[in-house]
Amino acid sequence: MTDFSALSEEIKRLIKSAGPMPVWRYMELCLNHPDYGYYVSRDPLGREGDFTTSPEISQMFGELLGLWSASVWTAAGEPSTLRLVEIGPGRGTMMADALRALRVLPPLYQALSVHLVEINPVLREKQKATLAGIRNVHWHTDFAEVPDGPAVILANEYFDVLPIHQAVKRETGWHERVVEISGSGALVFGVAPDPIPRFDVLLPPLVRMAPVGAVFEWRPDAEMMRIAARVRDQGGAALIIDYGHVRSDVGDTFQAIARHSFADPLQSPGRADLTAHVDFQALARAAEDVGARTHGPVTQGEFLKRLGIETRAVSLMAKATPQVSEDISGALKRLTGEGRGAMGSMFKVLGVSDPAITSLVALSDDARHAAEGQPA
């Protein structure tokens, strides 16, 4: 059995030797440590895990993303080869549902090669079982390994687990937030003594005006930029689906989730999923900075409705037992609704494409304004 306390001790050892640890480094170790990282050796999904993602809630989610992928293929001029890529594919459920929907288009289905970017060996085995019998499936540990060619890239709940930097505003400027050791030996938050040089000039105007005590979070742009550069240079589009906000703003969203409940992110490193909300304005800016075209963001509820999820639900319920119909109705509400436990407004959807693709299905500019009116 894995000794999770070993990661806590290693983090404390690193802090004692090198000083307080930036939040991004703490998050990186908790999630991706080669021996004790949360995402390295477990299946975190489902009722027996720590959280449930949209593909696990209903087959409708993956099916609609498959049909959306087909629309990108058409917009790209129906290339003879298409890489269908998923980054962080969970158990393979979404990809299996998407491929089932794509079987109705034999020319596209024959053009596909499937590429799953996954570092977790436990999940890789589950993906192989889920996708057994499907031809031309390939696994990669890094997105850079995906072969050249036009691509549709799907990233559902991927960016929220990329490590974040946090800065706290003080009278003296913005100071990086760190993890340190208290007098009693516990891990606690602190701030670096010196302000980050010239940090203000890099901040969005709304953040610059934040009061003392505010927390600002950001992720490096590199991951979004390499996805955007891929579709810019080789054609196709990427779809980013995650929970977050459409405008860059202050707020501490760093959190831990264990057994479907919130937990203290500094307790039991490696045992809980660590996440933070995604800044969709920052993602779009990074993609546009390398010359890709962005579409949206829109809310997940609006996106799925535009793709026809309500019609699909009615079709499935017509052939189902009363109990299954009730389950389908519940899944529809959870995926598209608002309020506690619903994902419709909390989750946002951003498209990034080759500049030659001027529009993407369900991601029109008028829906962007609808998203901006929704709470993060």
Residue pairs with C-beta under 8 A, 6 or more apart in sequence:
2 36
2 41
3 36
4 36
4 268
4 269
4 270
4 271
6 35
6 36
7 29
7 30
7 33
7 35
7 36
7 37
7 269
7 270
8 187
8 268
8 269
8 270
10 29
10 33
10 36
11 21
11 26
11 29
11 179
11 187
11 269
12 181
12 185
12 187
14 21
15 21
15 179
15 180
15 181
16 181
20 178
20 179
20 180
20 190
20 192
21 178
21 179
21 180
22 165
22 176
22 177
22 178
22 179
23 163
23 164
23 165
23 166
23 176
23 177
23 178
23 179
23 189
23 254
24 163
24 164
24 165
24 166
25 163
26 179
26 269
27 163
27 164
27 254
27 274
28 163
29 37
29 269
30 37
30 38
30 269
30 270
30 272
30 274
31 37
31 38
31 39
31 161
31 163
31 273
31 274
32 39
32 40
32 119
33 40
33 270
34 40
36 269
36 270
37 270
38 44
38 270
38 271
38 272
38 273
38 274
39 119
39 120
39 161
40 119
40 120
41 120
41 121
41 122
42 49
42 120
42 122
43 49
43 91
43 120
43 122
43 123
43 126
44 50
44 51
44 273
45 51
45 52
45 53
45 56
45 90
45 91
46 52
46 56
50 257
50 258
50 259
50 260
50 272
50 273
51 257
51 260
51 273
52 260
53 90
53 156
53 157
54 61
54 94
54 156
54 157
54 241
54 300
54 335
54 343
54 347
55 61
55 62
55 90
55 93
55 94
55 97
55 156
56 90
56 91
56 93
57 331
57 334
57 335
58 328
58 331
58 332
58 335
59 97
60 304
60 309
60 312
60 313
60 316
60 328
60 331
60 332
60 335
61 94
61 97
61 304
61 335
62 93
62 94
62 95
62 96
62 97
62 98
62 100
62 101
63 97
63 98
63 100
63 101
63 312
64 101
64 304
64 307
64 308
64 309
64 312
65 94
65 97
65 98
65 154
65 156
65 239
66 97
66 98
66 99
66 100
66 101
66 102
67 101
67 102
67 307
68 239
68 307
68 360
68 361
68 362
69 84
69 98
69 102
69 152
69 154
70 101
70 102
70 105
70 108
71 360
71 361
72 152
72 236
72 237
72 353
72 357
72 360
73 79
73 82
73 108
73 111
73 152
75 237
75 353
75 357
75 359
75 360
76 82
76 150
76 235
76 236
76 237
76 354
76 357
78 107
78 108
78 111
79 111
79 149
79 150
79 235
80 111
81 111
81 113
81 149
81 150
82 108
82 111
82 112
82 113
82 149
82 150
82 151
82 152
82 236
83 112
83 113
83 115
83 146
83 147
83 149
83 150
83 151
83 152
83 236
84 95
84 98
84 99
84 112
84 113
84 114
84 115
84 151
84 152
84 154
85 115
85 116
85 117
85 143
85 146
85 151
85 152
85 153
85 154
86 94
86 95
86 115
86 116
86 117
86 153
86 154
86 155
86 156
87 117
87 143
87 153
87 154
87 155
87 158
88 117
88 118
88 155
88 156
88 157
88 158
88 161
89 95
89 116
89 117
89 118
89 123
89 127
90 123
90 127
91 123
91 126
91 127
91 130
92 116
92 126
92 127
92 128
92 129
92 130
92 131
93 130
94 154
94 156
95 114
95 116
95 127
95 130
95 131
96 130
96 131
96 134
98 154
99 109
99 112
99 114
99 131
99 134
102 108
102 109
102 112
103 109
112 136
113 136
113 137
113 138
113 147
114 131
114 134
114 136
114 137
114 138
115 137
115 138
115 139
115 140
115 146
115 147
116 124
116 127
116 137
116 138
116 139
116 140
117 139
117 140
117 141
117 142
117 143
117 145
117 146
118 124
118 127
118 139
118 140
118 141
119 141
124 139
127 139
131 137
140 146
143 226
143 227
143 230
144 226
146 230
148 234
149 234
149 235
150 234
150 235
150 236
151 230
151 231
151 234
151 235
151 236
151 238
152 236
152 237
152 238
152 239
153 227
153 230
153 231
153 236
153 237
153 238
153 239
154 238
154 239
154 241
155 227
155 238
155 239
155 240
155 241
155 242
156 241
156 242
157 241
157 242
157 243
158 240
158 242
159 219
159 223
159 224
159 240
159 242
159 244
159 278
159 283
160 242
160 243
160 244
160 275
160 276
160 277
160 278
161 273
161 274
161 275
162 219
162 223
163 219
164 217
164 218
164 219
164 254
164 276
165 176
165 217
165 218
165 219
165 220
166 176
166 177
166 215
166 216
166 217
166 252
166 254
167 174
167 175
167 176
167 177
167 196
167 199
167 215
167 216
168 174
168 175
168 176
168 177
168 191
168 213
168 214
168 215
169 175
169 210
169 211
169 212
169 213
169 214
169 215
169 216
169 250
170 191
170 195
170 212
171 212
172 195
173 195
173 196
173 199
173 200
174 195
174 196
174 199
174 200
174 203
174 216
175 191
175 192
175 193
175 194
175 195
175 196
176 191
176 192
176 196
177 189
177 190
177 191
177 192
177 215
178 189
178 190
178 191
178 192
179 187
179 188
179 189
179 190
179 266
180 187
180 188
180 189
180 190
181 187
181 188
182 188
186 266
187 266
187 267
187 269
188 266
189 266
200 208
203 216
204 247
204 248
204 249
204 281
206 247
206 248
206 249
207 214
207 216
207 248
207 249
207 250
210 216
210 250
214 250
214 251
215 250
215 251
215 252
216 250
217 251
217 252
217 253
217 254
217 276
217 277
217 279
218 279
218 282
219 279
219 282
221 282
221 285
221 286
221 289
224 240
224 283
224 286
224 287
224 352
225 286
225 287
225 289
225 290
227 238
227 287
227 352
228 238
228 286
228 287
228 288
228 290
228 291
228 292
228 352
229 290
229 291
229 292
230 236
230 238
231 237
231 238
231 292
231 352
231 353
231 354
232 290
232 291
232 292
232 354
232 355
234 354
235 354
235 356
236 353
236 354
237 351
237 352
237 353
237 354
237 357
237 360
238 351
238 352
238 353
239 349
239 350
239 351
240 278
240 280
240 283
240 349
240 350
240 351
240 352
241 300
241 347
241 348
241 349
242 278
242 347
242 348
243 277
243 278
243 343
243 346
243 347
243 348
244 277
244 278
244 279
244 280
244 348
244 376
245 251
245 277
245 278
245 279
245 280
245 281
245 348
245 376
246 280
246 281
246 297
246 348
246 368
246 371
246 372
246 374
246 376
247 281
247 372
248 279
248 281
248 282
249 376
251 277
251 376
253 276
253 277
254 265
254 274
254 275
254 276
255 262
255 265
255 274
255 275
255 276
256 262
256 263
256 264
256 265
256 267
256 272
256 273
256 274
256 275
257 263
257 272
257 273
257 275
258 268
258 271
258 272
258 273
263 272
265 272
265 274
277 376
278 348
280 297
280 348
280 350
283 350
284 294
284 297
284 350
284 352
287 294
287 352
288 294
291 355
292 352
292 353
292 354
292 355
293 352
293 353
293 354
293 355
293 357
293 358
294 350
294 351
294 352
294 353
295 350
295 351
295 352
295 353
295 359
295 360
295 363
295 364
296 303
296 348
296 349
296 350
296 351
296 363
296 367
296 368
296 371
297 348
297 349
297 350
297 363
297 368
297 371
298 306
298 348
298 349
298 362
298 363
298 364
298 367
298 368
298 370
298 371
299 344
299 345
299 347
299 348
299 349
299 367
299 370
299 371
299 374
300 335
300 336
300 343
300 344
300 345
300 346
300 347
300 348
300 349
301 335
301 336
301 337
301 338
301 343
301 344
301 345
302 344
302 362
302 367
302 370
302 371
303 349
303 362
303 363
303 367
304 335
304 336
304 344
305 336
306 361
306 362
306 367
307 361
307 362
309 332
309 335
309 336
310 332
310 336
313 328
313 329
313 331
313 332
316 328
317 324
317 325
317 328
317 329
320 328
333 342
334 341
334 342
334 343
335 342
335 343
335 344
336 342
336 343
336 344
337 343
337 344
338 344
338 345
345 374
345 375
346 376
348 371
349 362
349 363
350 363
351 360
351 363
353 360
